[in-house]
Amino acid sequence: MAGKARQAVASAALLLCSLALALGASEWLFRRQQWAAFDAAVAQWQHPLYRILPRSPLEFSLVPGSEGTGVVRASGIEWHYRINSRGFRSTDYSAEAMATRRNVLLLGDSYLFGFAIDQQDTLSEALKAAMASAGADAPNLHNLGVPGYNTTHEAALLREQLAQQRPDLVVLTFVPNDAEPQGNVLRRPDVLYRHQPLWLLVQLKRAANHYLFGDREVLATGLHEMSHDFNEAYRLRNNKYRDTRRAFDDIVALCRAHDVPLLVTVFPAFAASFDASYPYGLIHREVIQWSAENGVRALDLYDSFRGLPAQQYAVPGDGHPNAAANRLAAAAIAPVLQQMLGATRAGY
């Protein structure tokens, strides 16, 4: 009897090991297939403004030296862009200018980049004008904004930039959708399945949702996908929230490690109304609280727009800030920028 029991246990163990090996092999093959499909798609993918970085934490960047014209479909407004030799929509400062003047790195997404507006209307240009009008000596303002970037991308970009230069100040421009994944280029499979240990199981759930439930997510997949409810991540304190908070803390730690002051600016969503119905107060409060917990200077720019007619500060037919919005934001940021640069010069 004991011999039969041992034989049954051994058979069960062998079956379990065989199943584990089969599942492991299936998972490995599925991941290989996902990466092969991604690499094949990248080889065919072209865009005048973006280039894919297949294995970089940045995922993509702007094409150095590119320039072109964009059109806002809803309003027909044309706007022009030019990307410098370093891959940013910024002034191409000479080595002498970099060495003899203070340098400020501006981190952000399409708001900072200046999507749907011309170069002279961007936040960095508005800051230069605001500081000049106040009689301040404007520093070199490096606009590192990339449309589609979120806080995780911005932390990776800052790490790269701090390895190349030592700025006098870093400014993080935070936007309500900064917990969401990028949707500008092809998404890598390891980003899509970021928080899922078994990609094949997720795929089976997706198939079941499609074929059995008419594309309703009855079986939660946990994929790292974009939500139109920007508050969701902060309300649920989910993986997107944790990723964003971790990236924010990484930015703070990077600046501290390089002895560079950090200013956090929280921008409102310009597609919303600046009245009691404004929906993203939760996000503003969270980021201001993160800053306070880290001992970092922060500005909530919603205070500058509260009660104003939002349509006057958004590009017509588009939800991005226009020239007037950037001038108003710059009026709030410039004095703090100058104060912090002054403190830096004094040994802050």
C-alpha positions in Angstrom: 0.0 0.0 0.0 2.8 2.4 0.9 4.5 1.6 -2.4 1.4 2.4 -4.3 1.1 5.7 -2.5 4.7 6.6 -3.2 4.1 5.7 -6.9 1.0 7.9 -7.0 2.9 10.9 -5.5 5.7 10.4 -7.9 3.3 10.3 -10.8 1.5 13.4 -9.7 4.9 15.2 -9.2 5.9 14.1 -12.7 2.7 15.4 -14.1 3.0 18.7 -12.3 6.6 19.1 -13.5 5.5 18.3 -17.1 2.7 20.9 -16.9 5.1 23.5 -15.5 7.6 22.8 -18.2 4.9 23.0 -20.9 3.5 26.2 -19.5 7.0 27.7 -19.2 7.8 26.8 -22.8 4.5 28.2 -24.0 5.1 31.4 -22.1 8.6 31.7 -23.5 7.4 31.1 -27.1 4.6 33.6 -26.7 7.0 36.3 -25.4 9.3 35.6 -28.3 6.4 35.9 -30.7 5.3 39.2 -29.2 8.8 40.7 -29.4 9.3 39.4 -33.0 6.0 41.0 -34.0 7.0 44.3 -32.3 10.5 44.3 -34.0 8.9 43.6 -37.4 6.4 46.5 -36.9 9.2 48.8 -35.8 11.2 48.0 -39.0 8.2 49.3 -41.1 7.3 52.2 -38.8 8.1 55.8 -39.9 7.2 59.2 -38.5 8.6 62.7 -39.3 8.8 63.7 -35.6 9.3 60.5 -33.5 11.8 57.7 -33.6 11.3 54.5 -31.7 14.0 53.4 -29.2 13.2 49.6 -29.1 15.1 48.7 -25.9 15.4 52.1 -24.1 13.3 53.0 -21.0 12.5 56.2 -23.0 10.6 54.1 -25.6 11.0 56.9 -28.2 12.4 60.3 -28.8 12.2 63.2 -31.2 14.1 63.0 -34.5 17.2 65.3 -34.2 17.3 68.0 -36.9 13.8 67.4 -38.1 11.4 70.2 -38.9 7.9 70.3 -40.2 4.3 71.6 -40.1 1.4 70.2 -38.1 -2.3 70.9 -38.5 -5.0 70.9 -35.9 -7.7 68.9 -37.7 -10.6 70.4 -35.8 -9.7 74.0 -36.5 -7.3 73.9 -39.4 -4.6 75.8 -37.4 -1.1 75.2 -38.8 1.9 75.2 -36.5 5.6 74.7 -37.2 8.3 72.9 -35.3 12.1 72.5 -35.5 14.1 69.9 -33.5 17.7 70.8 -32.6 20.7 68.5 -32.9 20.2 67.0 -29.5 16.7 65.9 -30.3 14.7 68.6 -28.5 12.5 71.6 -29.5 14.9 73.9 -27.9 17.6 76.5 -28.6 20.8 74.8 -29.7 23.1 76.4 -27.1 26.8 76.6 -27.9 29.4 75.0 -25.6 30.5 78.5 -24.6 27.0 79.5 -23.7 26.5 76.3 -21.7 29.7 77.0 -19.8 29.3 80.7 -19.1 25.6 80.9 -18.3 23.4 79.0 -15.9 21.4 76.1 -17.3 17.9 75.0 -16.5 16.5 71.7 -17.6 12.7 71.7 -18.2 11.1 68.2 -18.1 7.7 67.5 -19.5 5.4 66.3 -22.2 3.4 67.9 -25.1 2.5 70.9 -22.9 6.1 71.8 -22.4 7.0 70.8 -26.0 4.4 73.3 -27.3 2.2 71.0 -29.3 0.0 72.8 -31.8 1.8 76.2 -31.3 4.9 77.8 -32.8 8.3 77.9 -31.2 8.0 81.5 -30.0 4.8 80.7 -28.1 6.2 77.8 -26.0 6.6 77.9 -22.2 10.4 78.1 -22.4 10.2 81.2 -24.7 7.5 82.7 -22.4 9.8 82.2 -19.4 12.7 84.0 -21.2 10.4 86.9 -21.9 9.0 87.1 -18.4 12.5 87.0 -16.8 13.8 89.6 -19.3 10.8 92.0 -18.6 11.6 91.7 -14.8 15.2 92.8 -15.5 16.6 89.3 -14.8 19.4 87.7 -16.6 17.6 84.7 -18.3 19.5 81.4 -18.1 19.8 78.8 -20.9 16.4 77.2 -20.8 16.6 73.7 -22.2 13.1 72.6 -23.3 13.2 68.8 -23.0 9.5 68.3 -23.5 8.5 65.3 -25.6 4.8 64.7 -26.5 3.5 61.5 -24.9 6.1 61.3 -22.2 4.9 60.6 -18.6 6.7 60.8 -15.3 8.5 57.5 -15.8 9.9 58.6 -19.2 10.9 62.0 -17.6 12.8 60.2 -14.8 14.7 58.1 -17.4 15.4 61.2 -19.5 16.7 63.2 -16.5 19.1 60.3 -15.6 20.5 60.4 -19.1 20.8 64.2 -19.2 22.4 64.5 -15.7 25.1 62.0 -17.0 25.9 64.5 -19.8 25.7 67.8 -18.0 25.3 69.5 -14.6 22.4 72.0 -14.7 21.8 74.6 -12.1 18.2 73.8 -11.8 15.6 71.2 -12.9 11.9 72.1 -13.5 9.4 69.3 -13.7 6.2 70.2 -15.5 3.5 67.8 -14.2 0.2 67.3 -16.2 -3.0 65.4 -15.1 -2.4 62.6 -17.6 1.1 61.9 -16.5 0.3 58.5 -15.0 -0.9 57.2 -18.4 1.2 55.3 -20.8 2.3 56.9 -24.1 0.2 56.5 -27.2 2.4 58.2 -29.7 4.4 55.3 -31.1 4.2 51.5 -31.0 4.2 50.2 -27.4 6.7 47.6 -26.4 5.3 44.3 -25.2 7.2 44.6 -21.9 5.5 47.9 -21.3 2.1 46.6 -22.2 2.5 43.6 -19.9 4.5 45.6 -17.3 2.7 44.3 -14.2 1.7 40.8 -15.5 4.1 37.9 -14.9 2.2 35.6 -17.3 1.7 37.2 -20.7 0.1 34.2 -22.2 -2.6 34.1 -19.5 -3.4 37.7 -20.2 -3.7 36.9 -23.9 -6.1 34.1 -23.1 -8.2 36.5 -21.0 -8.2 39.1 -23.8 -9.4 36.4 -26.2 -12.2 35.3 -23.8 -13.3 38.9 -23.4 -13.4 39.4 -27.1 -15.1 36.1 -28.2 -17.3 35.4 -25.2 -18.1 38.8 -23.8 -18.2 41.1 -26.8 -15.0 43.0 -25.9 -16.3 43.8 -22.4 -13.5 43.3 -19.9 -15.2 40.7 -17.8 -11.9 39.1 -17.1 -9.4 41.8 -15.8 -6.2 41.7 -17.9 -4.2 44.2 -15.9 -2.6 45.5 -19.1 -0.8 48.8 -18.9 -3.2 50.7 -21.2 -4.4 54.3 -21.4 -7.5 55.3 -19.5 -9.5 58.4 -20.3 -10.3 58.8 -16.6 -7.0 60.4 -15.4 -8.3 60.3 -11.8 -8.6 56.5 -11.8 -5.0 55.8 -11.0 -5.0 58.2 -8.1 -8.4 57.1 -6.8 -7.5 53.4 -6.9 -3.9 53.8 -6.0 -3.2 51.2 -8.6 0.0 50.2 -10.5 -0.1 53.4 -12.6 -0.2 55.5 -9.4 2.7 53.5 -7.9 4.8 53.8 -11.1 4.2 57.5 -11.2 5.0 58.1 -7.5 8.1 55.9 -7.8 9.3 57.9 -10.9 8.6 61.2 -9.1 10.7 60.1 -6.1 13.4 59.0 -8.6 13.5 62.5 -10.1 13.9 63.9 -6.6 16.6 61.4 -5.7 18.5 62.1 -9.0 18.5 65.9 -8.3 19.7 65.4 -4.7 22.4 63.0 -5.8 23.7 65.6 -8.3 23.1 68.5 -5.8 20.7 70.2 -8.2 17.6 72.0 -6.9 14.2 70.9 -8.3 11.0 72.9 -8.9 7.8 71.1 -9.5 5.0 72.8 -11.4 1.6 71.3 -11.7 -0.3 72.4 -14.8 -4.1 72.2 -15.1 -5.8 70.3 -18.0 -6.7 73.0 -20.6 -9.6 70.9 -22.0 -11.4 71.3 -18.7 -13.2 74.3 -17.2 -11.4 76.4 -14.6 -14.4 76.6 -12.2 -16.0 74.4 -9.5 -16.4 71.6 -12.0 -12.7 71.3 -12.7 -12.2 67.5 -12.3 -8.5 67.0 -11.5 -8.1 68.6 -8.1 -7.3 65.2 -6.6 -4.2 64.9 -8.9 -3.0 68.4 -8.1 -3.3 67.7 -4.3 -1.4 64.5 -4.6 1.5 65.9 -6.5 1.8 68.9 -4.2 1.7 66.5 -1.3 4.4 64.3 -2.9 6.5 67.5 -3.2 6.0 68.5 0.4 6.9 65.0 1.6 10.2 65.2 -0.3 10.9 68.8 0.8 10.7 70.1 -2.8 9.4 73.5 -3.9 6.1 73.2 -5.9 3.7 75.5 -7.7 0.1 74.6 -8.4 -0.6 76.6 -11.5 -4.3 76.0 -11.4 -4.3 78.9 -8.9 -3.2 81.2 -11.8 -6.1 80.0 -14.0 -8.9 79.5 -11.4 -12.1 81.2 -12.6 -10.8 82.2 -16.0 -12.5 81.2 -19.3 -10.6 78.0 -20.2 -11.4 78.4 -24.0 -9.2 81.5 -24.1 -6.2 79.5 -23.0 -6.4 76.4 -25.1 -5.5 76.0 -28.8 -8.8 76.1 -30.8 -9.8 72.5 -31.6 -7.1 71.1 -29.3 -6.7 70.6 -25.6 -3.1 72.0 -25.3 -2.2 75.4 -23.8 -1.8 78.3 -26.2 0.5 81.3 -26.1 -1.6 83.2 -23.6 -1.7 80.2 -21.3 2.1 79.9 -21.4 2.5 83.6 -20.7 0.3 83.3 -17.7 2.1 80.2 -16.4 5.5 81.9 -17.0 4.4 84.9 -15.0 3.9 82.6 -12.0 7.0 80.4 -12.6 9.6 83.1 -13.5 9.9 84.8 -10.1 10.4 81.4 -8.4 12.9 80.4 -11.0 14.9 83.5 -10.5 14.7 83.2 -6.7 15.9 79.6 -6.8 18.7 80.4 -9.3 19.8 83.2 -7.0 19.8 80.8 -4.1 21.8 78.4 -6.2 24.4 81.1 -7.0 24.7 81.7 -3.3 25.4 78.1 -2.6 21.9 76.7 -2.2 
